[in-house]
Amino acid sequence: MPTVTICSSEFVALGRAEAEALGIPDLPLAVIQHPLGGLAVEEVSQRATSVQNAVEELCTTPSRQLTSV
């Protein structure tokens, strides 16, 4: 099952470190602009839309072919 973790830009380093610690260093991360807290629903929706293509690519590309998205 393809898996992608959506991570805000502020927490990419932490996400990579946790993936490494859990033995999945190549875990695909789609990065969304930080912060999300305090934003209007419309703004959060726009940010979600901004990573939609990255999520689709990460879910449909074999991991050995992935580069940072």
Gaussian input, Z-matrix of N, CA and C with variables (Angstrom, degrees):
# hf/3-21g

backbone

0 1
 N
 C     1     B1
 C     2     B2     1     A1
 N     3     B3     2     A2     1     D1
 C     4     B4     3     A3     2     D2
 C     5     B5     4     A4     3     D3
 N     6     B6     5     A5     4     D4
 C     7     B7     6     A6     5     D5
 C     8     B8     7     A7     6     D6
 N     9     B9     8     A8     7     D7
 C    10    B10     9     A9     8     D8
 C    11    B11    10    A10     9     D9
 N    12    B12    11    A11    10    D10
 C    13    B13    12    A12    11    D11
 C    14    B14    13    A13    12    D12
 N    15    B15    14    A14    13    D13
 C    16    B16    15    A15    14    D14
 C    17    B17    16    A16    15    D15
 N    18    B18    17    A17    16    D16
 C    19    B19    18    A18    17    D17
 C    20    B20    19    A19    18    D18
 N    21    B21    20    A20    19    D19
 C    22    B22    21    A21    20    D20
 C    23    B23    22    A22    21    D21
 N    24    B24    23    A23    22    D22
 C    25    B25    24    A24    23    D23
 C    26    B26    25    A25    24    D24
 N    27    B27    26    A26    25    D25
 C    28    B28    27    A27    26    D26
 C    29    B29    28    A28    27    D27
 N    30    B30    29    A29    28    D28
 C    31    B31    30    A30    29    D29
 C    32    B32    31    A31    30    D30
 N    33    B33    32    A32    31    D31
 C    34    B34    33    A33    32    D32
 C    35    B35    34    A34    33    D33
 N    36    B36    35    A35    34    D34
 C    37    B37    36    A36    35    D35
 C    38    B38    37    A37    36    D36
 N    39    B39    38    A38    37    D37
 C    40    B40    39    A39    38    D38
 C    41    B41    40    A40    39    D39
 N    42    B42    41    A41    40    D40
 C    43    B43    42    A42    41    D41
 C    44    B44    43    A43    42    D42
 N    45    B45    44    A44    43    D43
 C    46    B46    45    A45    44    D44
 C    47    B47    46    A46    45    D45
 N    48    B48    47    A47    46    D46
 C    49    B49    48    A48    47    D47
 C    50    B50    49    A49    48    D48
 N    51    B51    50    A50    49    D49
 C    52    B52    51    A51    50    D50
 C    53    B53    52    A52    51    D51
 N    54    B54    53    A53    52    D52
 C    55    B55    54    A54    53    D53
 C    56    B56    55    A55    54    D54
 N    57    B57    56    A56    55    D55
 C    58    B58    57    A57    56    D56
 C    59    B59    58    A58    57    D57
 N    60    B60    59    A59    58    D58
 C    61    B61    60    A60    59    D59
 C    62    B62    61    A61    60    D60
 N    63    B63    62    A62    61    D61
 C    64    B64    63    A63    62    D62
 C    65    B65    64    A64    63    D63
 N    66    B66    65    A65    64    D64
 C    67    B67    66    A66    65    D65
 C    68    B68    67    A67    66    D66
 N    69    B69    68    A68    67    D67
 C    70    B70    69    A69    68    D68
 C    71    B71    70    A70    69    D69
 N    72    B72    71    A71    70    D70
 C    73    B73    72    A72    71    D71
 C    74    B74    73    A73    72    D72
 N    75    B75    74    A74    73    D73
 C    76    B76    75    A75    74    D74
 C    77    B77    76    A76    75    D75
 N    78    B78    77    A77    76    D76
 C    79    B79    78    A78    77    D77
 C    80    B80    79    A79    78    D78
 N    81    B81    80    A80    79    D79
 C    82    B82    81    A81    80    D80
 C    83    B83    82    A82    81    D81
 N    84    B84    83    A83    82    D82
 C    85    B85    84    A84    83    D83
 C    86    B86    85    A85    84    D84
 N    87    B87    86    A86    85    D85
 C    88    B88    87    A87    86    D86
 C    89    B89    88    A88    87    D87
 N    90    B90    89    A89    88    D88
 C    91    B91    90    A90    89    D89
 C    92    B92    91    A91    90    D90
 N    93    B93    92    A92    91    D91
 C    94    B94    93    A93    92    D92
 C    95    B95    94    A94    93    D93
 N    96    B96    95    A95    94    D94
 C    97    B97    96    A96    95    D95
 C    98    B98    97    A97    96    D96
 N    99    B99    98    A98    97    D97
 C   100   B100    99    A99    98    D98
 C   101   B101   100   A100    99    D99
 N   102   B102   101   A101   100   D100
 C   103   B103   102   A102   101   D101
 C   104   B104   103   A103   102   D102
 N   105   B105   104   A104   103   D103
 C   106   B106   105   A105   104   D104
 C   107   B107   106   A106   105   D105
 N   108   B108   107   A107   106   D106
 C   109   B109   108   A108   107   D107
 C   110   B110   109   A109   108   D108
 N   111   B111   110   A110   109   D109
 C   112   B112   111   A111   110   D110
 C   113   B113   112   A112   111   D111
 N   114   B114   113   A113   112   D112
 C   115   B115   114   A114   113   D113
 C   116   B116   115   A115   114   D114
 N   117   B117   116   A116   115   D115
 C   118   B118   117   A117   116   D116
 C   119   B119   118   A118   117   D117
 N   120   B120   119   A119   118   D118
 C   121   B121   120   A120   119   D119
 C   122   B122   121   A121   120   D120
 N   123   B123   122   A122   121   D121
 C   124   B124   123   A123   122   D122
 C   125   B125   124   A124   123   D123
 N   126   B126   125   A125   124   D124
 C   127   B127   126   A126   125   D125
 C   128   B128   127   A127   126   D126
 N   129   B129   128   A128   127   D127
 C   130   B130   129   A129   128   D128
 C   131   B131   130   A130   129   D129
 N   132   B132   131   A131   130   D130
 C   133   B133   132   A132   131   D131
 C   134   B134   133   A133   132   D132
 N   135   B135   134   A134   133   D133
 C   136   B136   135   A135   134   D134
 C   137   B137   136   A136   135   D135
 N   138   B138   137   A137   136   D136
 C   139   B139   138   A138   137   D137
 C   140   B140   139   A139   138   D138
 N   141   B141   140   A140   139   D139
 C   142   B142   141   A141   140   D140
 C   143   B143   142   A142   141   D141
 N   144   B144   143   A143   142   D142
 C   145   B145   144   A144   143   D143
 C   146   B146   145   A145   144   D144
 N   147   B147   146   A146   145   D145
 C   148   B148   147   A147   146   D146
 C   149   B149   148   A148   147   D147
 N   150   B150   149   A149   148   D148
 C   151   B151   150   A150   149   D149
 C   152   B152   151   A151   150   D150
 N   153   B153   152   A152   151   D151
 C   154   B154   153   A153   152   D152
 C   155   B155   154   A154   153   D153
 N   156   B156   155   A155   154   D154
 C   157   B157   156   A156   155   D155
 C   158   B158   157   A157   156   D156
 N   159   B159   158   A158   157   D157
 C   160   B160   159   A159   158   D158
 C   161   B161   160   A160   159   D159
 N   162   B162   161   A161   160   D160
 C   163   B163   162   A162   161   D161
 C   164   B164   163   A163   162   D162
 N   165   B165   164   A164   163   D163
 C   166   B166   165   A165   164   D164
 C   167   B167   166   A166   165   D165
 N   168   B168   167   A167   166   D166
 C   169   B169   168   A168   167   D167
 C   170   B170   169   A169   168   D168
 N   171   B171   170   A170   169   D169
 C   172   B172   171   A171   170   D170
 C   173   B173   172   A172   171   D171
 N   174   B174   173   A173   172   D172
 C   175   B175   174   A174   173   D173
 C   176   B176   175   A175   174   D174
 N   177   B177   176   A176   175   D175
 C   178   B178   177   A177   176   D176
 C   179   B179   178   A178   177   D177
 N   180   B180   179   A179   178   D178
 C   181   B181   180   A180   179   D179
 C   182   B182   181   A181   180   D180
 N   183   B183   182   A182   181   D181
 C   184   B184   183   A183   182   D182
 C   185   B185   184   A184   183   D183
 N   186   B186   185   A185   184   D184
 C   187   B187   186   A186   185   D185
 C   188   B188   187   A187   186   D186
 N   189   B189   188   A188   187   D187
 C   190   B190   189   A189   188   D188
 C   191   B191   190   A190   189   D189
 N   192   B192   191   A191   190   D190
 C   193   B193   192   A192   191   D191
 C   194   B194   193   A193   192   D192
 N   195   B195   194   A194   193   D193
 C   196   B196   195   A195   194   D194
 C   197   B197   196   A196   195   D195
 N   198   B198   197   A197   196   D196
 C   199   B199   198   A198   197   D197
 C   200   B200   199   A199   198   D198
 N   201   B201   200   A200   199   D199
 C   202   B202   201   A201   200   D200
 C   203   B203   202   A202   201   D201
 N   204   B204   203   A203   202   D202
 C   205   B205   204   A204   203   D203
 C   206   B206   205   A205   204   D204

   B1=1.4434
   B2=1.5220
   B3=1.3318
   B4=1.4731
   B5=1.5263
   B6=1.3117
   B7=1.4605
   B8=1.5139
   B9=1.3174
   B10=1.4618
   B11=1.5150
   B12=1.3089
   B13=1.4553
   B14=1.5164
   B15=1.3191
   B16=1.4628
   B17=1.5230
   B18=1.3224
   B19=1.4586
   B20=1.5255
   B21=1.3126
   B22=1.4649
   B23=1.5272
   B24=1.3100
   B25=1.4693
   B26=1.5337
   B27=1.2904
   B28=1.4620
   B29=1.5333
   B30=1.3256
   B31=1.4588
   B32=1.5314
   B33=1.3125
   B34=1.4635
   B35=1.5294
   B36=1.3053
   B37=1.4664
   B38=1.5243
   B39=1.3196
   B40=1.4587
   B41=1.5262
   B42=1.3188
   B43=1.4629
   B44=1.5192
   B45=1.3267
   B46=1.4740
   B47=1.5372
   B48=1.3125
   B49=1.4669
   B50=1.5250
   B51=1.3175
   B52=1.4662
   B53=1.5205
   B54=1.3367
   B55=1.4616
   B56=1.5301
   B57=1.3092
   B58=1.4729
   B59=1.5306
   B60=1.3323
   B61=1.4640
   B62=1.5263
   B63=1.3221
   B64=1.4616
   B65=1.5320
   B66=1.3326
   B67=1.4534
   B68=1.5224
   B69=1.3292
   B70=1.4642
   B71=1.5357
   B72=1.3283
   B73=1.4656
   B74=1.5307
   B75=1.3221
   B76=1.4594
   B77=1.5243
   B78=1.3246
   B79=1.4614
   B80=1.5239
   B81=1.3224
   B82=1.4633
   B83=1.5303
   B84=1.3205
   B85=1.4623
   B86=1.5212
   B87=1.3140
   B88=1.4626
   B89=1.5258
   B90=1.3070
   B91=1.4703
   B92=1.5264
   B93=1.3315
   B94=1.4564
   B95=1.5271
   B96=1.3125
   B97=1.4648
   B98=1.5287
   B99=1.3033
   B100=1.4647
   B101=1.5274
   B102=1.2823
   B103=1.4560
   B104=1.5303
   B105=1.3230
   B106=1.4613
   B107=1.5209
   B108=1.3223
   B109=1.4539
   B110=1.5180
   B111=1.3125
   B112=1.4535
   B113=1.5165
   B114=1.3252
   B115=1.4587
   B116=1.5209
   B117=1.3156
   B118=1.4575
   B119=1.5268
   B120=1.3057
   B121=1.4637
   B122=1.5246
   B123=1.3097
   B124=1.4676
   B125=1.5291
   B126=1.3307
   B127=1.4618
   B128=1.5285
   B129=1.3097
   B130=1.4599
   B131=1.5265
   B132=1.3181
   B133=1.4593
   B134=1.5226
   B135=1.3251
   B136=1.4703
   B137=1.5270
   B138=1.3009
   B139=1.4732
   B140=1.5208
   B141=1.3192
   B142=1.4654
   B143=1.5243
   B144=1.3102
   B145=1.4624
   B146=1.5231
   B147=1.3316
   B148=1.4644
   B149=1.5268
   B150=1.3342
   B151=1.4599
   B152=1.5214
   B153=1.3151
   B154=1.4595
   B155=1.5284
   B156=1.3314
   B157=1.4637
   B158=1.5246
   B159=1.3256
   B160=1.4623
   B161=1.5292
   B162=1.3237
   B163=1.4661
   B164=1.5247
   B165=1.3339
   B166=1.4642
   B167=1.5310
   B168=1.3362
   B169=1.4666
   B170=1.5238
   B171=1.3160
   B172=1.4594
   B173=1.5298
   B174=1.3250
   B175=1.4688
   B176=1.5232
   B177=1.3146
   B178=1.4631
   B179=1.5232
   B180=1.3227
   B181=1.4570
   B182=1.5233
   B183=1.3318
   B184=1.4732
   B185=1.5348
   B186=1.3124
   B187=1.4689
   B188=1.5231
   B189=1.3139
   B190=1.4778
   B191=1.5075
   B192=1.3329
   B193=1.4621
   B194=1.5283
   B195=1.3240
   B196=1.4577
   B197=1.5078
   B198=1.3178
   B199=1.4579
   B200=1.5153
   B201=1.2921
   B202=1.4571
   B203=1.5144
   B204=1.3191
   B205=1.4649
   B206=1.5028
   A1=107.98
   A2=117.41
   A3=119.45
   A4=110.73
   A5=114.99
   A6=121.06
   A7=109.55
   A8=115.37
   A9=122.29
   A10=107.20
   A11=116.06
   A12=120.88
   A13=107.78
   A14=116.08
   A15=120.80
   A16=106.55
   A17=114.66
   A18=121.39
   A19=108.85
   A20=117.86
   A21=118.38
   A22=109.62
   A23=115.12
   A24=121.68
   A25=112.82
   A26=117.23
   A27=121.16
   A28=112.55
   A29=117.23
   A30=120.69
   A31=113.95
   A32=117.99
   A33=120.61
   A34=111.21
   A35=118.08
   A36=120.54
   A37=110.89
   A38=117.06
   A39=121.01
   A40=110.46
   A41=116.90
   A42=120.73
   A43=111.78
   A44=116.67
   A45=120.98
   A46=110.36
   A47=116.39
   A48=120.19
   A49=111.00
   A50=117.59
   A51=121.32
   A52=110.89
   A53=117.38
   A54=120.83
   A55=109.87
   A56=116.42
   A57=121.77
   A58=110.28
   A59=116.33
   A60=121.07
   A61=111.67
   A62=116.87
   A63=121.59
   A64=112.68
   A65=115.86
   A66=119.73
   A67=114.90
   A68=116.77
   A69=120.63
   A70=109.72
   A71=116.10
   A72=120.17
   A73=114.20
   A74=117.04
   A75=120.17
   A76=112.69
   A77=117.38
   A78=120.91
   A79=109.58
   A80=118.17
   A81=119.85
   A82=111.79
   A83=115.36
   A84=121.70
   A85=109.03
   A86=115.91
   A87=121.36
   A88=105.25
   A89=117.02
   A90=121.11
   A91=110.15
   A92=114.11
   A93=121.96
   A94=107.82
   A95=116.57
   A96=121.47
   A97=111.50
   A98=115.75
   A99=123.79
   A100=108.33
   A101=121.27
   A102=130.51
   A103=111.13
   A104=114.47
   A105=120.80
   A106=110.73
   A107=116.12
   A108=120.24
   A109=111.74
   A110=115.65
   A111=121.17
   A112=114.56
   A113=117.47
   A114=120.42
   A115=110.64
   A116=115.43
   A117=120.68
   A118=108.83
   A119=116.43
   A120=121.85
   A121=111.11
   A122=117.14
   A123=121.10
   A124=111.18
   A125=116.63
   A126=120.26
   A127=111.49
   A128=116.88
   A129=120.63
   A130=109.35
   A131=116.38
   A132=121.07
   A133=111.17
   A134=116.98
   A135=120.72
   A136=110.80
   A137=116.69
   A138=119.63
   A139=110.90
   A140=116.49
   A141=119.74
   A142=110.31
   A143=116.09
   A144=120.66
   A145=110.73
   A146=116.96
   A147=120.82
   A148=113.04
   A149=118.69
   A150=120.85
   A151=112.85
   A152=116.96
   A153=120.64
   A154=111.89
   A155=117.99
   A156=120.31
   A157=111.64
   A158=116.83
   A159=120.32
   A160=110.43
   A161=117.31
   A162=121.11
   A163=109.93
   A164=116.60
   A165=120.02
   A166=111.18
   A167=116.64
   A168=120.12
   A169=111.35
   A170=116.55
   A171=120.33
   A172=112.02
   A173=117.20
   A174=120.97
   A175=112.86
   A176=117.45
   A177=119.45
   A178=113.94
   A179=118.31
   A180=122.00
   A181=109.22
   A182=117.75
   A183=118.96
   A184=110.40
   A185=116.90
   A186=121.95
   A187=112.93
   A188=117.49
   A189=119.28
   A190=112.16
   A191=117.93
   A192=121.96
   A193=112.83
   A194=116.87
   A195=120.15
   A196=112.40
   A197=114.62
   A198=123.17
   A199=104.57
   A200=118.65
   A201=120.87
   A202=109.88
   A203=115.18
   A204=121.13
   A205=108.61
   D1=119.13
   D2=176.65
   D3=-61.11
   D4=138.69
   D5=-179.03
   D6=-133.62
   D7=136.33
   D8=176.06
   D9=-133.40
   D10=135.33
   D11=174.50
   D12=-102.25
   D13=128.93
   D14=175.85
   D15=-93.78
   D16=125.39
   D17=-172.28
   D18=-131.13
   D19=136.09
   D20=176.70
   D21=-75.27
   D22=152.49
   D23=-173.74
   D24=-54.89
   D25=-29.81
   D26=-179.74
   D27=-68.08
   D28=-23.14
   D29=-171.52
   D30=-115.94
   D31=16.96
   D32=-179.77
   D33=-61.68
   D34=-46.96
   D35=-179.59
   D36=-60.19
   D37=-42.67
   D38=177.90
   D39=-64.63
   D40=-42.88
   D41=178.56
   D42=-60.05
   D43=-43.10
   D44=178.28
   D45=-65.07
   D46=-42.73
   D47=-179.98
   D48=-63.65
   D49=-42.86
   D50=179.01
   D51=-65.40
   D52=-41.96
   D53=178.38
   D54=-60.75
   D55=-43.96
   D56=178.07
   D57=-60.88
   D58=-47.02
   D59=-178.89
   D60=-62.74
   D61=-30.46
   D62=-179.80
   D63=-88.49
   D64=2.28
   D65=176.53
   D66=83.16
   D67=17.66
   D68=178.08
   D69=-128.32
   D70=65.07
   D71=-174.24
   D72=-63.24
   D73=-20.64
   D74=-179.94
   D75=-97.27
   D76=17.69
   D77=178.45
   D78=-55.34
   D79=122.77
   D80=179.38
   D81=-67.17
   D82=130.59
   D83=175.99
   D84=-118.17
   D85=127.46
   D86=170.55
   D87=-100.79
   D88=124.83
   D89=-172.46
   D90=-99.19
   D91=127.44
   D92=177.73
   D93=-111.65
   D94=146.00
   D95=-177.49
   D96=-61.60
   D97=134.70
   D98=177.81
   D99=-93.74
   D100=148.19
   D101=-2.13
   D102=-91.58
   D103=166.62
   D104=173.46
   D105=-110.23
   D106=-29.21
   D107=-179.65
   D108=-62.96
   D109=137.39
   D110=177.42
   D111=84.70
   D112=-1.09
   D113=179.62
   D114=-86.15
   D115=152.38
   D116=173.78
   D117=-69.16
   D118=155.08
   D119=-179.18
   D120=-53.49
   D121=-39.68
   D122=-178.92
   D123=-63.31
   D124=-39.01
   D125=179.35
   D126=-68.48
   D127=-40.13
   D128=177.38
   D129=-63.78
   D130=-41.19
   D131=177.91
   D132=-60.55
   D133=-41.99
   D134=178.25
   D135=-63.20
   D136=-40.96
   D137=179.21
   D138=-67.04
   D139=-39.31
   D140=177.19
   D141=-62.23
   D142=-43.18
   D143=178.26
   D144=-61.64
   D145=-33.69
   D146=-177.80
   D147=-65.39
   D148=-22.93
   D149=179.10
   D150=-105.86
   D151=3.00
   D152=-176.94
   D153=-57.33
   D154=-46.47
   D155=-179.65
   D156=-63.14
   D157=-39.50
   D158=178.78
   D159=-62.85
   D160=-43.04
   D161=179.69
   D162=-62.69
   D163=-45.19
   D164=179.09
   D165=-61.04
   D166=-44.09
   D167=179.55
   D168=-63.37
   D169=-44.84
   D170=-178.80
   D171=-65.43
   D172=-31.41
   D173=179.96
   D174=-79.00
   D175=-20.70
   D176=-173.40
   D177=-113.82
   D178=-2.01
   D179=-179.63
   D180=-105.42
   D181=129.41
   D182=176.60
   D183=-55.65
   D184=138.33
   D185=-173.58
   D186=-55.47
   D187=-33.49
   D188=-179.42
   D189=-68.54
   D190=-15.20
   D191=-179.60
   D192=-100.42
   D193=-4.60
   D194=-175.42
   D195=-75.68
   D196=144.88
   D197=166.73
   D198=-119.78
   D199=175.22
   D200=179.24
   D201=-61.20
   D202=133.46
   D203=178.83
   D204=-114.72

